[in-house]
Amino acid sequence: YLRLSVKDEPGALSRIAGHLGRRGVSIAGIYQGAPSSGRPASVMITTHPTSRAQFDRARRAVLGLPTVSRRHAALRLLPS
């Protein structure tokens, strides 16, 4: 699970998804909360199972995007 704060700009989600995919991390689900009055949108992403190393590489790449805040949350979810 990855929660991000993202500037509401065209193509922002596409760039995030591209960085994840290029690093072998497949998105299972994504939700974008509506931004409020010029504030960034919350983007919550769950991924298919992946290694910790792949996830960390992808997370670092996503956090390097100019539209993504460095403030984020990342949680490991275990299958039920």
C-alpha positions in Angstrom: 0.0 0.0 0.0 1.3 3.4 -0.9 -0.4 6.7 -0.1 0.9 9.8 -1.8 0.2 13.5 -1.9 0.1 14.5 -5.6 -0.3 17.9 -7.3 -3.5 17.9 -9.4 -1.9 18.1 -12.9 -2.7 16.2 -16.1 -0.5 13.1 -16.5 0.5 12.9 -12.8 -1.1 9.5 -12.3 0.3 8.2 -15.6 3.8 9.1 -14.6 3.4 7.4 -11.2 2.0 4.2 -12.9 4.9 4.3 -15.4 7.6 4.5 -12.7 6.0 1.6 -10.9 5.6 -0.5 -14.0 9.2 0.1 -15.2 10.4 -1.2 -11.9 8.3 -4.4 -12.0 5.6 -3.3 -9.6 2.0 -4.0 -10.8 -0.9 -1.9 -9.6 -3.8 -3.9 -8.1 -5.9 -0.9 -7.3 -5.8 2.9 -7.3 -7.9 5.6 -5.7 -7.5 9.3 -6.1 -9.3 11.6 -3.6 -10.5 14.9 -4.9 -8.2 17.8 -4.2 -9.6 20.7 -2.2 -9.0 24.3 -3.1 -5.5 24.1 -4.6 -4.3 21.4 -2.2 -2.7 18.2 -3.5 -4.9 15.1 -4.1 -4.4 12.0 -2.0 -3.6 8.9 -4.1 -3.8 5.5 -2.6 -2.3 2.5 -4.4 -2.3 -1.2 -3.7 0.0 -3.4 -5.6 0.2 -7.0 -6.5 2.7 -9.0 -4.5 6.3 -7.9 -5.2 9.6 -8.0 -3.5 10.5 -5.4 -0.9 13.5 -4.4 -3.0 11.4 -3.8 -6.1 8.8 -1.8 -4.2 11.4 0.3 -2.5 13.1 1.1 -5.8 9.8 2.1 -7.4 8.8 4.1 -4.3 12.0 6.1 -4.4 11.5 6.8 -8.2 7.9 8.0 -7.6 8.9 10.2 -4.7 11.4 11.9 -7.1 8.7 13.1 -9.4 8.1 16.9 -9.2 4.3 16.4 -8.8 4.7 14.0 -5.8 5.3 15.3 -2.3 8.1 13.5 -0.3 5.5 13.0 2.5 3.9 9.6 2.0 2.9 6.3 3.8 4.0 2.8 2.7 2.6 -0.3 4.4 3.1 -4.0 3.7 -0.2 -5.7 3.4 -0.4 -9.4 4.1 -2.8 -11.7 2.1 -5.9 -12.7 4.1 
